Amino acid sequence: MERFVFLTLDGLSRGAVLAAFALALVLIWRAARIVNFAQGAMAVAAAYVAYSVSAATGSYWLGFLAALVAGLLLGAAVDLAVMRFVDHASPLNPVIVALGLVLLIQALLGMVYGSEFLPAATPFSRNALTVGGVAVLSPYDLFVFVAVAVVVVGLAWTFTRTAVGLRMRAAAFAPEVSRLLGVNVGGMLTLGWALASGVGALAGMLVIPTELGLHPHAMDLVFVSAFTAAVVGGLDSPPGAVVGGLAVGLLLSYVSGYAGSDLTPLAVLVLLLAVLLVRPGGLFAPVAARRV
């Protein structure tokens, strides 16, 4: 029972990060109808910025802030300099461009920082606290929960309670009508890319210290898990991304704890295939009305 409790809490902590990353994928999909396969590489680039700033200043929090700013700027730059000029006549075109961005970003990071794993610091201890003799969450896990909760609540408030959020939603779902009403659709799209990249940078900063360390390919497997979480919840559903991330995190924890870590990629693949076969739009996808 103690092992089950520990694995459950550990899975929720891991799932919270996956939820944030899946939410970044959902933001891009809702804004531009693109699955940004470069999201992981962009998050790693922001994490390297944090590494450089922290190494220069000796402050983790300055590096953390620099990573978030770098993520925002990188997302806006990718939209303005690359994706804005991609022909969307074929849905494969932005996918190919995004995969090309992955190769470019990873190659540049390897050239600048090398291909060895670099240490990734944490602001709080990762040693689990004990309650009644049972190992539960560590201070760092609590920090992860708080950071992801702040992001989720902040995005929900932005998209439902602010004029900018309403303009972004309108630009995503009815761009032509929004232009007629005076909405800067291009600017809203760029803002969506920036927010998604910023959330991805946050997820990278939270998850990389729990892996082997900082590396140009540090987010490859995390991206696969987060993409599965987004598909499970539904690419059009932000709440689904959160629930899907927590579900995938629990799955990874249980499989790793009871069957071995070697089976976790297979478990994620099985879950992805099952959802695609049973409900391709995701478990939280809106039901489309039938038309006669």
C-alpha positions in Angstrom: 0.0 0.0 0.0 2.8 2.4 0.8 4.4 1.7 -2.6 1.0 2.4 -4.3 0.6 5.7 -2.5 4.2 6.8 -3.4 3.7 5.8 -7.1 0.4 7.6 -7.2 1.8 10.9 -5.8 4.9 10.6 -8.0 2.7 9.9 -11.0 0.6 13.0 -10.3 3.7 15.1 -10.0 5.0 13.9 -13.3 1.6 14.2 -14.8 1.3 17.8 -13.8 4.4 18.6 -15.9 3.0 16.6 -18.8 -0.3 18.5 -18.4 1.5 21.8 -18.8 3.3 20.6 -21.9 0.2 19.1 -23.4 -1.6 22.4 -22.7 1.1 24.1 -24.8 0.4 21.8 -27.7 -3.3 22.4 -27.3 -2.8 26.2 -27.4 -1.0 26.0 -30.7 -3.5 23.6 -32.2 -6.5 25.8 -31.2 -4.7 28.9 -32.5 -3.2 27.6 -35.8 -4.5 24.0 -36.3 -0.8 22.9 -36.1 0.8 20.2 -34.0 4.0 21.9 -33.1 6.5 19.0 -33.1 9.3 21.5 -32.4 7.8 22.3 -29.0 10.2 20.0 -27.1 13.3 21.4 -28.9 12.1 25.0 -28.2 11.7 24.1 -24.5 15.2 22.7 -24.4 16.6 25.9 -26.0 14.9 27.9 -23.3 16.3 25.6 -20.6 19.8 26.2 -22.0 19.2 30.0 -21.7 18.4 29.4 -18.1 21.6 27.3 -17.6 23.7 30.1 -19.1 22.1 32.9 -17.1 22.2 30.9 -13.8 25.9 30.0 -14.5 26.7 33.7 -15.1 24.7 35.1 -12.2 24.7 32.2 -9.7 20.9 32.6 -9.3 18.4 29.9 -10.2 15.5 32.2 -10.2 17.1 34.6 -12.7 17.7 31.7 -14.9 14.2 30.5 -14.4 12.8 33.9 -15.4 15.2 34.1 -18.4 13.9 30.7 -19.6 10.3 31.9 -19.5 11.2 35.1 -21.4 13.2 33.1 -23.9 10.3 30.8 -24.5 7.9 33.6 -25.1 10.3 35.3 -27.5 11.2 32.1 -29.3 7.6 31.2 -29.9 6.9 34.6 -31.3 10.0 34.5 -33.5 9.1 31.0 -34.9 5.6 32.3 -35.9 6.8 35.6 -37.4 9.9 34.2 -39.1 8.9 30.7 -40.1 5.3 29.5 -39.7 3.8 32.7 -41.1 5.3 31.9 -44.5 4.4 28.2 -44.6 1.8 27.2 -47.2 -1.1 25.6 -45.2 -2.8 24.1 -48.3 -1.5 20.7 -47.2 -1.5 19.8 -43.5 1.9 18.1 -44.0 3.7 21.3 -44.8 3.8 22.8 -41.2 4.6 19.3 -39.8 7.6 19.0 -42.1 8.7 22.6 -41.2 8.3 21.8 -37.5 10.4 18.7 -37.8 13.0 20.7 -39.7 13.0 23.2 -36.8 13.7 20.3 -34.4 16.8 19.2 -36.3 18.0 22.8 -36.6 17.5 23.7 -32.9 19.1 20.5 -31.7 22.0 20.9 -34.0 22.7 24.5 -32.9 22.4 23.5 -29.2 24.9 20.7 -29.8 27.3 23.0 -31.5 27.2 25.6 -28.8 26.9 23.5 -25.6 28.1 20.1 -26.7 26.3 16.7 -26.6 27.1 15.8 -22.9 24.5 16.0 -20.2 24.7 19.1 -18.1 23.5 19.3 -14.5 20.0 20.9 -14.0 19.5 22.5 -10.7 16.3 22.6 -8.6 15.3 25.4 -6.2 14.0 22.9 -3.6 15.0 19.5 -2.3 13.9 16.4 -4.2 14.0 14.2 -1.1 10.5 12.9 -0.4 8.8 14.0 2.8 7.4 11.3 5.1 4.0 11.3 6.6 3.2 8.5 9.0 6.2 6.6 7.8 5.0 6.8 4.2 7.2 8.7 1.6 5.0 11.2 -0.1 5.9 14.3 -2.1 9.2 16.2 -2.0 9.4 20.0 -1.7 10.2 20.1 -5.4 7.1 18.1 -6.3 5.0 20.7 -4.3 6.7 23.5 -6.3 5.8 21.7 -9.5 2.1 21.4 -8.5 2.0 25.1 -7.5 3.7 26.3 -10.7 1.5 24.2 -13.0 -1.7 25.2 -11.1 -0.8 28.9 -11.4 -0.3 28.4 -15.2 -3.6 26.5 -15.7 -5.6 29.0 -13.6 -3.9 32.0 -15.3 -4.6 30.7 -18.8 -8.2 29.8 -17.9 -8.7 33.4 -16.5 -7.0 34.9 -19.5 -9.1 33.1 -22.1 -12.5 33.5 -20.3 -12.2 36.8 -18.4 -10.0 39.2 -20.5 -10.5 41.0 -23.8 -7.2 39.7 -25.1 -8.2 36.1 -24.4 -11.6 36.5 -26.1 -9.9 38.0 -29.1 -7.5 35.1 -29.3 -10.4 32.6 -29.2 -12.3 34.5 -31.8 -9.2 34.8 -34.1 -8.7 31.0 -33.8 -12.2 29.9 -34.5 -13.5 32.6 -36.9 -10.5 34.5 -38.4 -12.3 36.1 -41.3 -15.2 37.4 -39.1 -12.7 38.5 -36.5 -10.8 40.6 -39.1 -14.1 42.2 -40.2 -14.6 43.2 -36.5 -11.2 44.8 -36.2 -9.3 42.0 -34.5 -5.6 41.7 -35.3 -5.7 38.0 -36.2 -2.0 37.8 -37.0 -1.1 39.4 -33.7 -3.3 37.1 -31.8 -1.8 34.1 -33.6 1.7 35.3 -32.6 0.6 35.8 -29.1 -0.7 32.3 -29.0 2.6 30.9 -30.2 4.4 33.0 -27.6 2.2 31.8 -24.8 2.4 28.1 -25.9 6.2 28.4 -26.1 6.4 30.0 -22.7 4.3 27.3 -21.1 6.5 24.7 -22.9 9.6 26.4 -21.5 8.1 26.2 -18.0 7.4 22.5 -18.4 10.9 21.9 -19.6 12.4 23.7 -16.6 10.2 21.6 -14.3 10.9 18.2 -15.9 14.5 18.3 -17.1 15.9 18.2 -13.5 14.0 15.0 -12.9 15.5 13.3 -15.9 19.2 12.7 -16.7 20.0 16.4 -17.1 20.2 19.1 -19.8 20.9 17.8 -23.3 19.7 18.8 -26.8 17.5 15.7 -26.9 16.3 16.0 -23.3 12.7 16.5 -24.2 12.2 13.9 -26.9 10.5 11.3 -24.8 8.7 13.9 -22.7 7.2 15.3 -26.0 5.9 11.8 -26.9 4.2 11.5 -23.5 2.8 15.0 -23.6 1.6 14.5 -27.2 -0.2 11.3 -26.0 -1.7 13.3 -23.1 -3.0 16.0 -25.5 -4.5 13.3 -27.8 -6.1 11.5 -24.9 -7.7 14.6 -23.6 -8.5 16.0 -27.0 -6.4 18.6 -28.9 -9.3 21.1 -28.8 -9.8 20.7 -25.0 -7.5 22.5 -22.5 -9.2 20.7 -19.6 -8.7 17.5 -21.5 -5.0 18.3 -21.8 -4.7 18.6 -18.0 -6.6 15.4 -17.3 -4.7 13.6 -20.0 -1.4 14.7 -18.6 -2.3 13.5 -15.1 -3.5 10.1 -16.6 -0.4 9.6 -18.6 1.8 10.5 -15.6 0.0 7.9 -13.4 0.4 5.3 -16.2 4.1 6.0 -16.5 4.5 5.8 -12.7 2.6 2.6 -12.3 4.2 0.8 -15.2 7.7 1.9 -14.2 7.1 0.9 -10.5 5.4 -2.4 -11.0 6.7 -3.7 -14.5 9.9 -1.8 -15.1 10.9 1.4 -16.8 11.7 -0.4 -20.1 8.0 -0.9 -20.7 6.9 2.7 -20.2 7.3 3.7 -23.9 5.2 0.7 -24.9 2.5 1.6 -22.4 2.3 5.1 -23.7 2.0 3.8 -27.3 -0.7 1.3 -26.3 -2.7 4.1 -24.6 -2.3 6.4 -27.7 -3.4 3.7 -30.1 -6.4 2.7 -27.9 -7.7 6.3 -27.7 -7.2 6.8 -31.5 -9.2 3.6 -32.2 -12.0 4.3 -29.7 -12.3 8.1 -29.7 -10.0 9.7 -32.3 -10.9 13.2 -31.2 -10.0 12.6 -27.6 -12.0 11.8 -24.5 -12.9 15.4 -23.9 -13.5 16.4 -27.5 -16.8 18.2 -28.1 -19.4 16.1 -29.8 -20.3 17.4 -33.2 -23.9 17.7 -34.1 -25.2 15.5 -36.9 -26.4 17.2 -40.0 -28.9 15.6 -42.3 
